[in-house]
């Protein structure tokens, strides 16, 4: 965890573990400082959640310091005022409230404060019936994959990665988290072992096209025997594979670049587009939401339904049903 991960833009001090803490925490004493460090280093296993919560807590602490509040004097009114005045969208404000609530819960169980001031605060209401992730048509998805130059190792790697995300509905973090041995034979087929949220693993059979792309990449990369090393790696300036794992930001840049090269709107396409496109194509071909939920490893079918764009196109026949 980096030094700046849990700091506001105001004053701050270093903890005994080398982490930079907000002054409002340090001023409450060593027990509070230790408990906050434990919260971010031991309580939150997912690095993406940890980073998001860190930004939220840092922002809240900075807001409190500007109003000369102390950790012990923060009350529900202050938390509600912060959430209401936050300039972010509703999902961001809900996430900030969740981070604050979880941190104060941890401080209460650690006997740093008596009650959780965020417990009674209601977050802004958010009703989502349709996902906002851009989805490619089946033709555009095919066009993107077929436009990639396969004479280079980077092209083979990128096609294999996109294939895993398109055909297995894999989150980008799960895909780049795979090691070489997470692509493995099971009977007559090959499978993916995806590294999901919360340290969980999700296993899904590889689509025959994803298997074709993966085999071409591994054959060219020559890493099939390096079982416990990263599957998708960075390339050096000479186009040679390194031993460093690809990160999400580099994948996002790749997805946008490849989309533009294919004549698609790169500014609107993101990593999640592959997941949403795969689910939509699956449902268009007669797959069920329940099956898509299992493949995508969603906790709820409602989440899977957000990716269903099969009803996006309103037909002329439907419009013509209106008669006067």
C-alpha positions as CSV (number, residue, x, y, z in Angstrom):
1,X,0.0,0.0,0.0
2,X,1.5,3.3,-1.0
3,X,2.1,6.2,1.4
4,X,-0.5,8.4,-0.2
5,X,-3.2,5.8,-0.1
6,X,-5.0,7.0,3.0
7,X,-4.2,10.7,3.2
8,X,-6.3,13.8,2.6
9,X,-4.8,16.8,0.8
10,X,-4.5,18.5,4.2
11,X,-2.0,17.9,7.0
12,X,-0.8,14.4,7.7
13,X,1.8,12.4,9.6
14,X,3.5,9.0,9.2
15,X,2.4,5.9,11.1
16,X,4.8,3.5,12.6
17,X,4.3,1.3,9.6
18,X,5.3,4.0,7.2
19,X,1.8,4.8,6.1
20,X,0.7,8.4,5.9
21,X,-2.2,9.2,8.1
22,X,-4.7,12.1,8.2
23,X,-3.9,14.5,11.1
24,X,-7.4,14.0,12.5
25,X,-6.5,10.4,13.1
26,X,-3.1,11.0,14.5
27,X,-4.5,13.6,16.9
28,X,-6.8,11.0,18.4
29,X,-3.8,9.0,19.7
30,X,-1.9,5.8,18.8
31,X,-4.8,3.5,19.3
32,X,-6.8,5.3,16.6
33,X,-3.8,5.4,14.3
34,X,-3.1,1.7,14.7
35,X,-6.8,0.8,14.1
36,X,-7.0,2.9,10.9
37,X,-3.8,1.2,9.6
38,X,-5.2,-2.2,10.5
39,X,-8.4,-1.4,8.6
40,X,-6.6,-0.6,5.4
41,X,-3.9,-3.3,5.6
42,X,-5.8,-6.2,7.1
43,X,-9.5,-5.7,6.9
44,X,-9.9,-5.0,3.1
45,X,-8.3,-7.8,1.0
46,X,-9.3,-6.5,-2.4
47,X,-6.8,-3.9,-3.6
48,X,-9.4,-2.1,-5.8
49,X,-11.8,-1.7,-2.9
50,X,-9.0,-0.6,-0.6
51,X,-7.9,2.1,-3.0
52,X,-11.5,3.4,-3.5
53,X,-12.1,3.4,0.3
54,X,-8.8,5.1,0.8
55,X,-9.8,8.0,-1.5
56,X,-13.1,8.3,0.2
57,X,-11.8,8.3,3.7
58,X,-9.0,10.8,2.7
59,X,-11.6,13.1,1.2
60,X,-13.9,12.9,4.3
61,X,-11.0,13.5,6.7
62,X,-9.9,16.5,4.8
63,X,-13.5,17.9,4.9
64,X,-13.6,17.3,8.7
65,X,-10.2,19.0,9.2
66,X,-11.3,22.1,7.3
67,X,-14.2,22.4,9.7
68,X,-12.0,21.7,12.8
69,X,-13.8,18.6,13.7
70,X,-12.1,15.9,15.8
71,X,-12.6,12.1,15.3
72,X,-14.5,11.9,18.6
73,X,-16.8,14.8,17.8
74,X,-17.9,13.7,14.3
75,X,-21.7,13.1,14.5
76,X,-24.4,11.9,12.1
77,X,-25.2,15.5,11.0
78,X,-21.6,16.0,9.9
79,X,-21.5,12.8,8.0
80,X,-24.8,13.6,6.3
81,X,-23.6,17.1,5.4
82,X,-20.5,15.7,3.8
83,X,-22.4,13.1,1.7
84,X,-25.0,15.7,0.7
85,X,-22.4,18.3,-0.3
86,X,-20.1,15.9,-2.2
87,X,-20.0,16.9,-5.8
88,X,-19.7,13.4,-7.1
89,X,-22.4,11.3,-8.8
90,X,-24.8,9.2,-6.7
91,X,-22.7,6.0,-6.9
92,X,-19.6,7.9,-5.8
93,X,-21.5,9.5,-2.8
94,X,-22.9,6.1,-1.8
95,X,-19.4,4.6,-2.0
96,X,-18.0,7.3,0.2
97,X,-20.7,6.8,2.8
98,X,-20.0,3.0,2.7
99,X,-16.3,3.6,3.3
100,X,-16.9,6.0,6.2
101,X,-19.5,3.6,7.7
102,X,-17.1,0.6,7.5
103,X,-14.2,2.5,9.0
104,X,-16.2,3.8,11.9
105,X,-17.6,0.3,12.5
106,X,-14.0,-0.8,12.8
107,X,-13.1,2.0,15.2
108,X,-16.1,1.1,17.4
109,X,-15.1,-2.5,17.6
110,X,-11.6,-1.4,18.5
111,X,-13.0,0.8,21.3
112,X,-11.6,3.9,19.7
113,X,-15.0,5.7,19.7
114,X,-18.3,4.8,21.3
115,X,-20.8,4.9,18.4
116,X,-20.7,4.9,14.6
117,X,-21.8,8.4,13.5
118,X,-22.4,7.1,9.9
119,X,-24.7,4.3,11.0
120,X,-28.0,6.3,10.9
121,X,-27.1,8.3,7.8
122,X,-29.1,7.3,4.7
123,X,-27.3,7.5,1.4
124,X,-28.7,9.0,-1.8
125,X,-31.3,6.8,-3.5
126,X,-30.0,5.1,-6.6
127,X,-32.2,2.9,-8.9
128,X,-30.4,1.4,-11.8
129,X,-32.5,-0.6,-14.3
130,X,-30.0,-0.5,-17.2
131,X,-26.3,-0.6,-17.3
132,X,-24.3,2.2,-18.8
133,X,-21.3,0.2,-20.0
134,X,-20.9,0.6,-23.8
135,X,-21.7,-2.6,-25.7
136,X,-20.4,-3.6,-29.1
137,X,-22.6,-5.3,-31.7
138,X,-21.6,-8.8,-32.6
139,X,-20.3,-7.5,-35.9
140,X,-18.2,-4.8,-34.2
141,X,-16.8,-7.2,-31.7
142,X,-15.7,-9.5,-34.5
143,X,-14.3,-6.6,-36.4
144,X,-12.2,-5.6,-33.4
145,X,-10.7,-9.0,-32.9
146,X,-10.0,-9.5,-36.6
147,X,-8.3,-6.1,-36.9
148,X,-5.5,-7.0,-34.6
149,X,-2.1,-7.5,-36.2
150,X,-1.1,-11.1,-35.4
151,X,2.5,-10.8,-36.8
152,X,3.6,-9.3,-33.4
153,X,3.6,-10.8,-29.9
154,X,1.7,-7.8,-28.6
155,X,-1.1,-8.6,-31.1
156,X,-1.3,-12.2,-30.1
157,X,-1.3,-11.3,-26.4
158,X,-4.0,-8.6,-26.9
159,X,-6.2,-10.9,-28.9
160,X,-5.9,-13.6,-26.3
161,X,-6.7,-11.2,-23.5
162,X,-9.7,-9.7,-25.3
163,X,-10.9,-13.2,-26.2
164,X,-10.8,-14.3,-22.6
165,X,-12.9,-11.2,-21.6
166,X,-15.3,-11.5,-24.5
167,X,-16.0,-15.2,-24.4
168,X,-15.7,-15.9,-20.7
169,X,-17.3,-12.6,-19.4
170,X,-14.2,-12.1,-17.4
171,X,-13.6,-8.9,-15.4
172,X,-10.3,-7.3,-16.5
173,X,-8.8,-7.7,-13.0
174,X,-9.7,-11.4,-13.0
175,X,-8.2,-11.9,-16.5
176,X,-4.9,-10.1,-15.8
177,X,-4.7,-11.8,-12.4
178,X,-4.3,-15.2,-14.0
179,X,-1.1,-17.2,-14.0
180,X,-0.1,-19.5,-16.8
181,X,-1.4,-22.5,-14.9
182,X,-4.8,-20.9,-14.6
183,X,-5.4,-21.9,-18.2
184,X,-5.5,-25.6,-17.9
185,X,-6.8,-28.8,-19.5
186,X,-9.9,-30.6,-18.0
187,X,-10.9,-33.6,-19.9
188,X,-11.1,-32.7,-23.6
189,X,-11.4,-29.0,-23.1
190,X,-9.3,-26.2,-21.7
191,X,-10.5,-24.0,-18.8
192,X,-9.9,-20.6,-17.3
193,X,-9.4,-20.2,-13.5
194,X,-10.3,-16.6,-12.9
195,X,-9.1,-14.6,-9.9
196,X,-12.3,-12.9,-8.7
197,X,-13.1,-10.4,-5.9
198,X,-12.5,-11.4,-2.3
199,X,-9.8,-13.9,-3.1
200,X,-12.2,-16.3,-4.8
201,X,-11.6,-18.4,-7.9
202,X,-14.1,-18.9,-10.6
203,X,-13.6,-21.7,-13.2
204,X,-15.2,-21.5,-16.6
205,X,-14.5,-23.6,-19.8
206,X,-12.7,-21.8,-22.5
207,X,-14.8,-21.0,-25.7
208,X,-13.2,-22.7,-28.7
209,X,-12.2,-19.3,-30.1
210,X,-10.7,-18.1,-26.8
211,X,-8.8,-21.4,-26.7
212,X,-7.5,-20.8,-30.3
213,X,-6.3,-17.3,-29.3
214,X,-4.7,-18.5,-26.1
215,X,-2.8,-21.3,-27.7
216,X,-1.5,-19.0,-30.4
217,X,-0.3,-16.5,-27.8
218,X,1.3,-19.1,-25.5
219,X,3.0,-20.8,-28.5
220,X,4.6,-17.5,-29.6
221,X,5.4,-16.3,-26.1
222,X,7.1,-19.6,-25.1
223,X,5.9,-19.4,-21.5
224,X,3.7,-22.5,-21.3
225,X,6.1,-24.2,-18.9
226,X,6.3,-21.2,-16.5
227,X,3.2,-22.3,-14.7
228,X,3.3,-20.0,-11.7
229,X,4.2,-16.8,-13.6
230,X,1.8,-14.1,-14.9
231,X,-0.1,-15.2,-18.0
232,X,-0.6,-11.7,-19.5
233,X,2.6,-9.7,-19.2
234,X,4.1,-6.4,-20.3
235,X,6.4,-6.0,-23.3
236,X,9.7,-4.1,-23.3
237,X,10.4,-1.4,-25.9
238,X,11.8,-4.1,-28.2
239,X,8.5,-6.0,-28.1
240,X,9.9,-8.7,-25.9
241,X,7.9,-10.2,-23.1
242,X,8.9,-9.2,-19.6
243,X,8.1,-11.0,-16.3
244,X,5.8,-8.2,-15.1
245,X,2.0,-8.6,-15.0
246,X,-0.2,-6.4,-17.1
247,X,-2.2,-3.9,-15.0
248,X,-5.8,-2.7,-15.6
249,X,-4.7,0.8,-16.7
250,X,-2.5,-0.6,-19.5
251,X,-5.3,-2.9,-20.6
252,X,-7.7,0.0,-20.8
253,X,-5.2,1.9,-23.0
254,X,-4.8,-1.1,-25.2
255,X,-8.6,-1.6,-25.6
256,X,-9.1,2.0,-26.6
257,X,-6.1,1.9,-29.0
258,X,-7.3,-1.3,-30.6
259,X,-10.8,0.0,-30.9
260,X,-9.7,3.1,-32.7
261,X,-7.5,1.1,-35.0
262,X,-10.6,-1.0,-35.9
263,X,-12.6,2.2,-36.7
264,X,-14.7,2.0,-33.5
265,X,-15.2,4.8,-31.0
266,X,-12.2,4.3,-28.7
267,X,-13.2,7.1,-26.4
268,X,-16.4,5.2,-25.5
269,X,-15.1,1.7,-25.3
270,X,-13.7,0.4,-22.0
271,X,-12.5,-2.9,-20.5
272,X,-15.9,-3.7,-19.2
273,X,-17.3,-3.4,-22.7
274,X,-15.9,-6.9,-23.5
275,X,-17.8,-8.4,-20.5
276,X,-21.0,-6.6,-21.3
277,X,-20.7,-7.4,-25.0
278,X,-20.1,-11.1,-24.3
279,X,-23.2,-11.3,-22.0
280,X,-25.4,-9.5,-24.5
281,X,-24.3,-11.7,-27.4
282,X,-24.9,-14.8,-25.2
283,X,-28.5,-13.6,-24.4
284,X,-29.2,-12.7,-28.1
285,X,-28.3,-16.3,-29.1
286,X,-30.9,-17.7,-26.6
287,X,-28.8,-18.0,-23.4
288,X,-30.6,-17.4,-20.2
289,X,-29.9,-14.7,-17.6
290,X,-29.4,-17.5,-15.0
291,X,-26.7,-19.2,-17.1
292,X,-25.0,-15.8,-17.9
293,X,-25.0,-15.1,-14.1
294,X,-23.1,-18.4,-13.4
295,X,-20.6,-17.7,-16.2
296,X,-20.1,-14.1,-15.1
297,X,-19.9,-15.1,-11.4
298,X,-22.4,-12.4,-10.4
299,X,-24.0,-12.7,-7.0
300,X,-27.4,-11.7,-8.2
301,X,-29.3,-12.1,-11.6
302,X,-30.3,-8.4,-11.2
303,X,-26.6,-7.5,-11.7
304,X,-26.4,-9.7,-14.8
305,X,-29.6,-8.1,-16.2
306,X,-27.9,-4.7,-16.2
307,X,-25.7,-6.1,-19.0
308,X,-28.6,-7.3,-21.0
309,X,-29.0,-5.0,-24.0
310,X,-31.1,-7.3,-26.1
311,X,-34.1,-5.0,-25.6
312,X,-32.3,-1.8,-26.6
313,X,-33.5,-1.7,-30.2
314,X,-37.1,-0.7,-30.5
315,X,-38.6,-2.1,-33.7
316,X,-40.7,-0.2,-36.2
317,X,-43.4,-2.9,-35.7
318,X,-43.6,-2.1,-32.0
319,X,-43.9,1.7,-32.7
320,X,-46.6,1.1,-35.2
321,X,-48.8,-0.6,-32.6
322,X,-49.8,3.0,-31.6
323,X,-52.9,3.8,-33.5
324,X,-55.5,6.6,-33.3
